[in-house]
Amino acid sequence: MGFINWQRMRCRIPLMLLIVICSSCFGQAVAFDIQNAIDRASPGDTISVPAGIYGPVKIDHSVDLVAEPGAIIRTTGNEACIMVKADDVLVSGFIVRGGLYGIYLDGAEGCRISDNTVIYCKQPGIALIFSDNNTIEGNNASFNGIEGEGWYGIYLSNSNNNTIQKNVASNNGAYGIDLFPSCNDNVIADNIMEGNMYGLYMFTGCSGNVIVGNVMSNNRNSGLDMRFNCHDNDVMNNTMSQNAVSGISLLDSEGNLIFGNELSSNERFGLHLLGSGGSNLITYNRIDESRTGIFVESSGNVLYGNRLRDNVIQAEDRGRNNWNATYPEGGNYWADYSGEDLMSGTLQDRQGSDGFGDSPYRISSESMDMYPIIGERFVPIQLIGSEINPREATIGDEVEIRARFESIYGLSQVSVRVIEASGYVRMEPVGAIYKGRLATALFNPGTYRLVLTATDRRGYELEETIGEVMLHSRPGRDFQAAIAEMSGR
């Protein structure tokens, strides 16, 4: 073909044709057929997908599917946006949204799913079904399953030896990451799971998993929940805070290692062990600021080296568990322990301190920490001083009671009980001092012990005897005779 004189020809070419030609040169108006590119690719090929909005795709042989910025795969149907049914597939960099599933691995091995944003799917954002030895890394699988019966950010079922790391799985309908059932030997590391019902949920026969370095906080139930024969898992160095029920909850699950986790400010329980599962090793965890630090219903667990501080109830043991290792490994740090450390040795009967309390820390009638670790004592409510005025009075007089406190969380209620009678005084704050008046008109002569109770806004309670008051009969009048006279009228 000879040289074309564009100066002569341009007036004869319609404007729309010029746009199509120019657009075709820059690859913008001609639609990229992503499914066709996948189908025509040879195993091992890399397909670079330009910016645009694409429908669902299916990958049935080994390819690398890599998104350029702005590449979106979505569907409104009940299907997967990206279905992977082949081994050794890479899917990276896409925005994936809608559909029943976002990215679905079905019987796939050796795949890598990385750096995708998967949102607003009806069911799992990312699902691995009977899929082993895959890596799911750096994805954001959030806001999935928030309508209908959807549940999951990332879901594994009958899938083993996978690495799930550095993902965000937050604000999903129920579970940030879910393993159910029979998911074994997976690594769940350095993920963020917040704003779900459960951060990480493991259900039915999941074992040998390593759960390390994750953040599972601000969930509507628990940070980590393992149920029904989830055994021999290692849960290490995770952060579970501000969950509405518990930091870690185990039900009928045994033989797990719970090591080095930070469980703080969970509303009801720091660590919650239910059912019959035992033989769990719970060690070197920090458990702070929950209603109950550790609640154990099962037996045969070993708990030592843990730090329990600022829990309203430090621990409740309804089974029979071992709360210390052998000497000199020792027990746990209890911030409310008030014993001394003057002695040492296995029986704490040798002179010289050893960092352990000389007397046990009692948890229940059958469980105690034999070697409580000595440390700074935490006192949420402290009575600074009290006054009873007068300490001797005539029946009918009022007795003024004053008390002054130091309280970390502020007091919600202060009262005084009269132990030998039915007297009760509600104390009210007046400036920095709580004041109340005890009416004595219906008392008999005698000496009465006064016990002060103060409750703070977190539920801590202080109870302390503050003294006695002696009441005398009124001169010239027999109180009992007056009562008998009034009864006879």
C-alpha positions as CSV (number, residue, x, y, z in Angstrom):
1,M,0.0,0.0,0.0
2,G,1.3,3.4,-0.9
3,F,1.8,6.5,1.2
4,I,-1.5,8.0,2.4
5,N,-1.9,11.7,2.3
6,W,-3.7,12.3,5.5
7,Q,-4.1,16.0,4.7
8,R,-6.3,15.0,1.7
9,M,-8.1,12.1,3.3
10,R,-9.0,13.5,6.7
11,C,-12.0,15.4,5.4
12,R,-13.4,12.1,4.0
13,I,-13.1,10.1,7.2
14,P,-16.1,10.4,9.5
15,L,-15.3,11.8,12.9
16,M,-16.6,8.6,14.8
17,L,-14.3,6.4,12.7
18,L,-11.3,8.6,13.8
19,I,-12.3,8.1,17.4
20,V,-12.4,4.4,17.0
21,I,-9.1,4.3,15.2
22,C,-7.4,6.4,17.8
23,S,-9.0,4.6,20.7
24,S,-8.0,1.3,19.3
25,C,-4.4,2.5,19.1
26,F,-4.4,3.3,22.8
27,G,-6.4,0.1,23.8
28,Q,-9.2,2.0,25.6
29,A,-12.4,1.5,23.8
30,V,-11.9,-2.1,22.6
31,A,-13.2,-4.3,25.5
32,F,-10.6,-6.7,26.9
33,D,-12.0,-10.2,27.0
34,I,-10.6,-11.5,30.2
35,Q,-12.1,-14.9,30.0
36,N,-10.9,-15.4,26.4
37,A,-7.4,-14.4,27.5
38,I,-7.5,-17.0,30.2
39,D,-8.8,-19.7,28.0
40,R,-6.2,-19.0,25.3
41,A,-3.2,-18.7,27.7
42,S,-0.7,-21.4,28.1
43,P,0.2,-22.8,31.5
44,G,2.5,-20.4,33.2
45,D,1.5,-17.4,31.2
46,T,0.9,-14.0,32.9
47,I,-2.2,-12.1,31.9
48,S,-2.2,-8.4,32.7
49,V,-5.7,-7.1,33.0
50,P,-6.2,-3.4,32.2
51,A,-8.4,-1.0,34.1
52,G,-12.1,-1.7,33.6
53,I,-15.1,-3.5,34.9
54,Y,-15.3,-7.2,34.1
55,G,-17.8,-10.0,34.7
56,P,-17.1,-13.3,36.5
57,V,-14.2,-15.5,35.3
58,K,-13.2,-19.1,35.7
59,I,-9.6,-20.3,35.8
60,D,-9.1,-23.9,35.0
61,H,-5.4,-24.1,34.2
62,S,-2.2,-22.6,35.7
63,V,-1.9,-18.8,34.9
64,D,-1.0,-15.6,36.6
65,L,-3.9,-13.1,36.5
66,V,-2.5,-9.7,37.5
67,A,-4.6,-6.5,37.7
68,E,-3.5,-3.1,36.5
69,P,-4.8,-0.3,38.7
70,G,-8.6,0.1,38.4
71,A,-9.3,-3.5,37.3
72,I,-12.6,-4.6,38.8
73,I,-14.3,-8.0,38.6
74,R,-17.9,-8.2,39.9
75,T,-21.2,-9.9,39.4
76,T,-24.7,-9.6,40.8
77,G,-25.5,-13.3,40.4
78,N,-25.2,-16.2,42.7
79,E,-21.8,-17.3,41.5
80,A,-18.1,-16.6,42.2
81,C,-16.5,-13.5,40.8
82,I,-13.3,-15.5,40.3
83,M,-13.5,-19.3,40.4
84,V,-10.1,-21.1,40.6
85,K,-10.2,-24.8,39.7
86,A,-6.5,-25.3,38.9
87,D,-3.2,-25.5,40.7
88,D,-0.5,-22.9,40.8
89,V,-2.6,-19.9,39.9
90,L,-1.8,-16.3,40.9
91,V,-4.6,-13.8,41.3
92,S,-3.3,-10.4,42.4
93,G,-4.4,-6.7,42.6
94,F,-8.1,-6.9,41.8
95,I,-11.1,-5.2,43.3
96,V,-13.6,-8.0,43.6
97,R,-17.2,-7.3,44.7
98,G,-20.6,-8.8,44.7
99,G,-21.7,-12.3,43.8
100,L,-22.1,-15.3,46.1
101,Y,-18.4,-15.6,46.5
102,G,-15.5,-13.3,45.8
103,I,-12.5,-15.5,45.1
104,Y,-13.3,-19.2,45.3
105,L,-10.6,-22.0,45.3
106,D,-12.2,-25.4,44.6
107,G,-9.7,-28.3,45.0
108,A,-6.8,-26.0,44.1
109,E,-3.2,-26.3,45.4
110,G,-0.2,-24.1,45.3
111,C,-2.1,-21.0,44.4
112,R,-1.3,-17.4,45.6
113,I,-4.1,-14.9,46.2
114,S,-2.6,-11.6,47.0
115,D,-3.3,-7.9,47.4
116,N,-6.9,-8.0,46.3
117,T,-9.8,-6.1,47.8
118,V,-12.8,-8.4,48.1
119,I,-16.0,-6.7,49.4
120,Y,-19.8,-7.0,49.5
121,C,-20.0,-10.7,48.6
122,K,-23.1,-12.5,49.9
123,Q,-21.0,-15.4,51.3
124,P,-17.2,-15.6,51.8
125,G,-15.0,-12.9,50.3
126,I,-12.3,-15.6,49.8
127,A,-13.1,-19.3,50.1
128,L,-10.8,-22.3,50.1
129,I,-12.7,-25.6,49.7
130,F,-10.7,-28.8,49.7
131,S,-7.7,-26.7,48.8
132,D,-4.3,-27.3,50.3
133,N,-0.9,-25.6,50.3
134,N,-2.1,-22.1,49.1
135,T,-1.0,-18.7,50.2
136,I,-3.6,-16.0,50.9
137,E,-1.7,-12.8,51.6
138,G,-2.2,-9.0,51.8
139,N,-5.9,-9.1,50.9
140,N,-8.7,-7.0,52.3
141,A,-11.7,-9.3,52.7
142,S,-14.2,-7.0,54.5
143,F,-17.9,-6.2,54.5
144,N,-18.8,-9.6,53.2
145,G,-21.9,-11.6,54.3
146,I,-23.6,-8.6,55.8
147,E,-26.9,-9.4,54.1
148,G,-29.0,-12.5,54.2
149,E,-27.2,-15.6,55.5
150,G,-23.7,-14.5,54.6
151,W,-21.0,-14.8,57.1
152,Y,-17.3,-14.8,56.2
153,G,-14.4,-12.7,55.3
154,I,-12.0,-15.7,54.6
155,Y,-13.4,-19.2,54.8
156,L,-11.5,-22.5,54.8
157,S,-13.3,-25.9,54.7
158,N,-11.4,-29.2,54.6
159,S,-8.3,-27.3,53.6
160,N,-4.8,-27.9,55.0
161,N,-1.3,-26.5,55.0
162,N,-2.4,-23.1,53.8
163,T,-0.8,-19.8,54.8
164,I,-3.3,-17.0,55.6
165,Q,-1.2,-13.9,56.4
166,K,-1.3,-10.1,56.5
167,N,-4.9,-9.9,55.5
168,V,-7.6,-7.6,56.8
169,A,-10.9,-9.5,57.5
170,S,-13.1,-6.9,59.3
171,N,-16.7,-5.9,59.5
172,N,-18.0,-9.1,58.0
173,G,-21.4,-10.6,58.8
174,A,-20.2,-13.1,61.4
175,Y,-16.6,-14.3,61.0
176,G,-13.4,-12.6,60.0
177,I,-11.7,-15.9,59.3
178,D,-13.5,-19.2,59.7
179,L,-12.1,-22.7,59.7
180,F,-14.8,-25.4,59.4
181,P,-14.5,-28.4,59.4
182,S,-11.3,-30.4,59.5
183,C,-8.8,-27.7,58.6
184,N,-5.4,-28.7,59.8
185,D,-1.8,-27.4,59.9
186,N,-2.6,-24.0,58.5
187,V,-0.7,-20.8,59.5
188,I,-2.9,-17.9,60.4
189,A,-0.5,-15.0,60.9
190,D,-0.4,-11.2,61.2
191,N,-4.0,-10.7,60.1
192,I,-6.4,-8.0,61.4
193,M,-9.9,-9.3,62.3
194,E,-12.1,-6.5,63.8
195,G,-15.7,-5.6,63.8
196,N,-17.0,-9.1,63.1
197,M,-19.1,-11.3,65.4
198,Y,-16.0,-13.5,65.9
199,G,-12.5,-12.5,64.8
200,L,-11.3,-16.1,64.1
201,Y,-13.7,-19.0,64.4
202,M,-12.6,-22.7,64.4
203,F,-15.3,-25.4,64.4
204,T,-15.1,-29.2,64.5
205,G,-11.9,-31.1,64.3
206,C,-9.4,-28.4,63.4
207,S,-5.9,-29.2,64.6
208,G,-2.2,-28.4,64.3
209,N,-2.9,-24.8,63.2
210,V,-0.5,-22.0,64.2
211,I,-2.3,-18.7,65.0
212,V,0.3,-16.1,65.6
213,G,0.6,-12.3,65.7
214,N,-3.0,-11.5,64.8
215,V,-5.2,-8.7,66.0
216,M,-8.7,-9.9,66.9
217,S,-10.3,-7.0,68.7
218,N,-13.6,-5.1,68.9
219,N,-15.7,-8.1,67.8
220,R,-19.3,-8.5,68.8
221,N,-18.6,-11.8,70.5
222,S,-15.1,-13.2,70.9
223,G,-11.7,-12.5,69.4
224,L,-10.9,-16.3,68.9
225,D,-13.4,-19.0,69.4
226,M,-12.5,-22.7,69.1
227,R,-15.3,-25.3,69.4
228,F,-15.6,-29.1,69.4
229,N,-12.4,-31.1,69.2
230,C,-10.2,-28.3,68.0
231,H,-7.0,-29.6,69.4
232,D,-3.2,-29.2,69.4
233,N,-3.3,-25.7,68.0
234,D,-0.7,-23.1,68.9
235,V,-2.2,-19.6,69.7
236,M,0.7,-17.3,70.3
237,N,1.4,-13.6,70.6
238,N,-2.0,-12.4,69.4
239,T,-3.9,-9.3,70.6
240,M,-7.5,-9.7,71.6
241,S,-9.0,-6.6,73.2
242,Q,-12.4,-5.0,73.6
243,N,-14.4,-7.9,72.4
244,A,-18.0,-8.0,73.7
245,V,-17.7,-11.4,75.3
246,S,-14.2,-12.9,75.5
247,G,-10.7,-12.6,74.2
248,I,-10.3,-16.4,73.7
249,S,-13.0,-19.0,74.1
250,L,-12.6,-22.8,74.0
251,L,-15.4,-25.3,74.1
252,D,-14.7,-29.0,74.3
253,S,-11.3,-28.4,72.9
254,E,-8.1,-29.8,74.4
255,G,-4.3,-29.9,74.1
256,N,-4.0,-26.4,72.8
257,L,-1.1,-24.0,73.6
258,I,-2.2,-20.5,74.6
259,F,1.0,-18.6,74.9
260,G,2.1,-14.9,75.1
261,N,-1.2,-13.3,74.1
262,E,-2.5,-10.0,75.2
263,L,-6.2,-10.2,76.4
264,S,-7.3,-6.8,77.6
265,S,-10.5,-5.0,78.2
266,N,-12.7,-7.8,77.0
267,E,-16.1,-7.2,78.5
268,R,-16.9,-10.5,80.2
269,F,-13.9,-12.9,80.0
270,G,-10.3,-12.6,79.1
271,L,-10.0,-16.4,78.7
272,H,-13.1,-18.6,78.7
273,L,-12.7,-22.5,78.8
274,L,-16.0,-24.4,78.6
275,G,-17.1,-28.0,78.4
276,S,-14.9,-31.0,78.9
277,G,-11.8,-30.2,76.9
278,G,-8.7,-30.2,79.1
279,S,-4.9,-30.5,78.9
280,N,-4.6,-27.0,77.5
281,L,-1.3,-25.2,78.4
282,I,-2.0,-21.6,79.2
283,T,1.1,-19.7,79.9
284,Y,2.7,-16.2,79.8
285,N,-0.5,-14.4,78.7
286,R,-1.4,-10.9,79.9
287,I,-5.0,-10.8,81.0
288,D,-6.3,-7.4,82.1
289,E,-9.5,-5.4,82.6
290,S,-12.2,-7.9,82.2
291,R,-15.1,-8.8,84.4
292,T,-13.5,-12.3,84.9
293,G,-9.9,-12.8,83.9
294,I,-9.9,-16.6,83.5
295,F,-13.0,-18.8,83.7
296,V,-12.3,-22.5,83.6
297,E,-15.1,-25.2,83.5
298,S,-12.9,-28.1,82.4
299,S,-10.2,-30.0,84.3
300,G,-6.6,-31.0,83.7
301,N,-5.4,-27.6,82.3
302,V,-2.1,-26.1,83.3
303,L,-1.9,-22.4,83.8
304,Y,1.3,-20.5,84.9
305,G,3.3,-17.5,84.1
306,N,0.2,-15.5,83.3
307,R,-0.2,-11.8,84.4
308,L,-3.7,-11.0,85.8
309,R,-4.4,-7.5,86.7
310,D,-7.5,-5.3,87.1
311,N,-10.0,-8.0,86.5
312,V,-13.1,-7.8,88.8
313,I,-12.8,-11.6,89.4
314,Q,-9.3,-12.7,88.6
315,A,-10.1,-16.3,88.0
316,E,-13.0,-18.8,88.5
317,D,-12.2,-22.5,88.5
318,R,-15.1,-24.9,88.4
319,G,-12.9,-27.9,87.6
320,R,-9.7,-29.1,88.9
321,N,-6.7,-27.4,87.3
322,N,-3.0,-26.8,88.0
323,W,-2.3,-23.1,88.5
324,N,1.4,-23.3,88.8
325,A,4.4,-25.1,87.3
326,T,6.9,-26.9,89.5
327,Y,9.3,-24.9,91.6
328,P,11.2,-22.8,90.7
329,E,9.1,-22.1,87.5
330,G,6.3,-20.9,89.7
331,G,2.8,-19.7,89.3
332,N,1.0,-16.6,88.0
333,Y,1.1,-12.9,88.9
334,W,-2.1,-11.9,90.7
335,A,-2.3,-8.1,91.1
336,D,-4.6,-8.5,94.2
337,Y,-2.3,-10.9,96.0
338,S,-1.6,-9.5,99.5
339,G,0.9,-12.1,100.9
340,E,4.5,-11.6,101.8
341,D,7.7,-13.0,100.3
342,L,10.0,-13.8,103.2
343,M,10.6,-17.5,102.5
344,S,11.8,-19.7,99.7
345,G,11.9,-23.3,98.5
346,T,9.5,-25.9,97.3
347,L,7.6,-25.7,100.6
348,Q,8.3,-22.0,101.1
349,D,9.9,-23.0,104.4
350,R,13.5,-21.7,104.0
351,Q,14.6,-18.2,105.0
352,G,15.0,-15.7,102.1
353,S,12.7,-14.4,99.4
354,D,12.5,-16.0,96.0
355,G,9.9,-13.9,94.2
356,F,7.0,-16.1,95.1
357,G,4.4,-15.5,97.8
358,D,4.9,-17.5,101.0
359,S,1.2,-18.4,101.1
360,P,-0.9,-19.8,98.2
361,Y,-3.3,-17.7,96.1
362,R,-6.6,-19.5,96.5
363,I,-8.9,-19.6,93.4
364,S,-11.5,-22.1,94.6
365,S,-11.9,-24.6,97.4
366,E,-10.0,-27.2,95.3
367,S,-7.6,-25.0,93.3
368,M,-4.8,-22.7,94.3
369,D,-1.6,-21.2,92.9
370,M,1.1,-22.5,95.2
371,Y,3.7,-20.0,94.0
372,P,2.0,-16.7,93.2
373,I,4.5,-14.3,91.6
374,I,5.2,-11.2,93.7
375,G,4.6,-7.9,92.0
376,E,3.0,-4.5,92.4
377,R,-0.4,-4.8,94.1
378,F,-3.4,-3.3,92.3
379,V,-6.0,-1.8,94.6
380,P,-9.0,-0.3,92.7
381,I,-10.7,1.0,95.8
382,Q,-8.9,2.1,98.9
383,L,-10.5,3.5,102.1
384,I,-8.4,6.4,103.2
385,G,-10.2,7.2,106.4
386,S,-13.6,6.9,108.2
387,E,-15.3,8.6,111.2
388,I,-18.2,7.5,113.5
389,N,-19.6,10.4,115.5
390,P,-20.5,9.8,118.3
391,R,-19.2,6.4,119.1
392,E,-21.5,6.3,122.1
393,A,-25.0,7.6,121.8
394,T,-28.5,7.3,123.4
395,I,-31.1,5.4,121.6
396,G,-33.0,7.8,119.4
397,D,-30.0,9.9,118.5
398,E,-28.5,9.9,115.0
399,V,-24.9,8.8,114.4
400,E,-23.0,10.5,111.6
401,I,-20.7,8.3,109.5
402,R,-18.1,9.7,107.1
403,A,-15.7,8.0,104.7
404,R,-13.1,9.1,102.3
405,F,-11.8,6.9,99.4
406,E,-9.4,6.6,96.5
407,S,-11.0,4.9,93.5
408,I,-9.5,4.3,90.1
409,Y,-12.9,4.0,88.3
410,G,-15.1,6.1,90.5
411,L,-17.7,4.8,93.0
412,S,-21.3,3.9,92.1
413,Q,-22.5,3.0,95.6
414,V,-21.4,3.3,99.2
415,S,-23.3,1.9,102.2
416,V,-22.9,0.9,105.8
417,R,-24.5,-2.2,107.4
418,V,-25.1,-2.7,111.1
419,I,-24.1,-6.3,111.6
420,E,-26.0,-7.2,114.8
421,A,-29.2,-5.5,113.6
422,S,-31.1,-4.6,110.4
423,G,-29.8,-1.1,110.2
424,Y,-28.6,0.2,106.9
425,V,-27.1,3.6,105.9
426,R,-26.8,4.8,102.3
427,M,-23.9,7.1,102.0
428,E,-24.0,10.1,99.7
429,P,-21.1,12.1,98.3
430,V,-20.6,15.6,99.7
431,G,-17.5,16.9,97.9
432,A,-14.8,14.4,98.3
433,I,-16.4,12.8,101.4
434,Y,-19.2,10.2,101.6
435,K,-21.7,11.0,104.5
436,G,-24.6,9.2,106.0
437,R,-26.7,9.1,109.2
438,L,-27.7,6.1,111.2
439,A,-31.1,6.3,112.9
440,T,-31.1,4.4,116.2
441,A,-34.7,4.8,117.4
442,L,-35.6,1.1,116.9
443,F,-32.3,-0.3,118.2
444,N,-31.9,-2.1,121.6
445,P,-29.1,-1.0,123.9
446,G,-25.8,-2.6,123.1
447,T,-22.7,-2.4,120.9
448,Y,-23.0,-2.6,117.1
449,R,-20.4,-3.3,114.5
450,L,-20.5,-1.1,111.3
451,V,-19.3,-2.6,108.0
452,L,-18.8,-0.3,105.1
453,T,-19.3,-1.5,101.5
454,A,-18.1,0.5,98.4
455,T,-18.8,-0.6,94.8
456,D,-17.1,1.1,91.8
457,R,-18.4,1.5,88.3
458,R,-16.6,-1.6,87.0
459,G,-18.0,-3.8,89.8
460,Y,-15.1,-4.0,92.2
461,E,-16.2,-4.1,95.8
462,L,-14.5,-3.1,99.0
463,E,-15.9,-4.4,102.3
464,E,-14.3,-3.2,105.5
465,T,-15.3,-3.0,109.2
466,I,-14.9,0.7,110.2
467,G,-15.7,0.4,114.0
468,E,-18.4,0.1,116.6
469,V,-21.1,2.3,118.1
470,M,-22.4,1.8,121.6
471,L,-26.1,2.7,122.3
472,H,-27.5,3.4,125.7
473,S,-31.1,3.5,126.9
474,R,-32.7,6.8,127.3
475,P,-32.6,8.0,131.0
476,G,-35.8,7.2,132.9
477,R,-37.4,5.2,130.2
478,D,-37.3,1.4,129.6
479,F,-37.3,0.8,125.8
480,Q,-38.6,-2.7,126.0
481,A,-41.4,-1.7,128.4
482,A,-42.4,1.1,126.0
483,I,-42.6,-1.3,123.1
484,A,-44.7,-3.7,125.1
485,E,-47.0,-0.9,126.2
486,M,-47.6,0.2,122.6
487,S,-48.2,-3.4,121.5
488,G,-50.9,-3.8,124.1
489,R,-53.0,-0.9,122.9
